[in-house]
Amino acid sequence: MAYFDEPNKTKPISKTEWEVIKASHGNKCVICGKTEKLVGILQRTHIKAKSKGGSQVLPMCATHHTMYDKTLLSDVQLKKIGLTKKSLARLIPAKKKKKDTYLDGSKII
């Protein structure tokens, strides 16, 4: 079972639960393996976006959390967390399309 297939939880993850999650991953970023001591803090990365009802989290360093959210992780990096680019696209909210406007805000025809 992949991380994103687990049932949604309605309550936020407690500090104790977060510590258990981090410990189960060796207190390391699941992508690069850097320890929390080395990166300063491991961030709670929602595998399925909260806006899409996701609650499953994994510990990632700030760099890889940002890359994950911007869908910039490589296939090899995604494989480490059981995902592909196609499955990731379903989990991350669609980017809002930029409106074509002039600097004054009027629409480009």
N, C-alpha and C positions, 0 to 999 in steps of 0.2 A: 504494500500500500504506500503510495506516495504521500508526502506531507499535505498536499492540498486536497486529498480525498477524505481526510478525517472530518468528522462532524463538527459543525460550528458550536462554539461555546458562547453563552450570552454574557457571562461575567468577565471582567478584565482579569488578566493574569496577576496574581499576587506576587509580592516580592519573594516569598518563599518558593512559589512555583517557578519563578524566573531563575532563582538560584539553582534549583534542581535541573532545569532545562540547560543552563550554562554548564553545570557540572557533568551532565550526561554527554556533553560535547567537549569535555576536557577543559572548560573555561577558555576556549579558543574560538576564533572566527571559523565558521564552517567552510569558508572558501579558501583562505590563505593559511590558516592554522596558527596565526599570531595570537599570543596569549593576551588576556585582559591587562595584565601587568605591562606588557609592551605597548599596547595601543591606547591605554588609558581607560577606556570603557568599551564594553561590547554593547551594541545597540540591539533592541528588539526589532527584528525584521519580520514583518507580516508576510508570510508566503502568499496568501491570498489577501488582496487589499481589504482593509477594514471597510471601505466604502462598498465592497462587494460581499460583505458578510464574513470575511475571514478573521480567524482568531489564532491560528497556528503560527507560532513565532520561532525563529532560530536566531542564535547569536551571530552577529557579523560586526566586523570593524566598520568604522564610519565610511571608509573608502568603498568597501564592497557593498555596504547597505545602499549608498548613493548609486553605485553602478547597477545594483539589482533594480532599484526603483526606476532608473532611466533605461532599463533593459539593455545594458551595455556589457553584461557578463558573457564570456565566451561559452561555446558549447561544452568545453571541458569543465569550466567552473559550474555551469548549470547542472551537469551530470552529477557533481558532488552532492547536490541536494535533490536529486531525482527528478530534474526537470529538463525540458527541451525548450528551444526558442518558441515553438508553437504552443506548448502548454503554458509557458510564461505569459504569452500574449493574452491568454484567457484570464489570467489571474490579476493582471495589472490594469487599472482603469485606462480607457482610451484617452489619448492626448486630445485636448481641445484644439480644434482647427483655428488657426489665426484668421481673423477677419481682415480682408483687404481694405485698408483705409489710408487716407492721407494723414499727414501729421496733425491736421486740425480735427480729425475724427470723422470727416465726411467720407462716404463710401466711394470706392473706385468703381466706375461704371464699365 
